[in-house]
Amino acid sequence: MHDWPAPDSGELPTPELIAAWVALDIVPCERIPLWAAHWLVQGYDGEALRKLAGSSGADPHEVRDILPAALADCTAAIPDSDAAAAQVAFTKLARMHVDNRATERWVLDKVCEIVARSGYADSVVALPLGQIFDIEDEWGAGWGRTEQQLAHEIQNACRAQLATDHEPFQVGGRLL
């Protein structure tokens, strides 16, 4: 997720989204200290969060070692399963698309990255956005449905993903 959010977008990922990325093993370690500094400005606080915000991000092992405690300082629990983590990430992708901040193709690319990192877990593929991962081969390959038809399928999957956002998931021993 090194390009999400775009560095020049001004968008700041929430601690909950980063916790999901930790569970999915897609954390852009070099960007985390800056986000941690922003979380401090937003009012989160704690020793680990301050330490993370003060690190350079050059050592991914250091960031990964500090990150769980820093997320706990932000009251963000790391999801207990790939499905719970993907639910958080997919819902954010769907919201970005509906808000015209992400194209269908970009959403598809991120979904494919998450599904692949989960090892194509059935529980991740079963989510509304997870179900679109297999249309990547069709996109721009010159066979199958048109790009417009594929874009429409992604739009529908985004709407369905947002409709499931109310369903509870177990994260850190608590229901979300």
Secondary structure, DSSP 4 states (H G I P E B T S, - for coil): -TTSS-TTS-----HHHHHHHHHHT---GGGHHHHHHHHHHTT---HHHHHHHHS-S--HHHHHHHHHHHHHHTT-PPBSSHHHHHHHHHHHHHHHHHTTSS-HHHHHHHHHHHHHHTTS-HHHHTSTTGGGGGGTTTTTTSSSS-HHHHHHHHHHHHHHHHHTTTS--EETTEE-
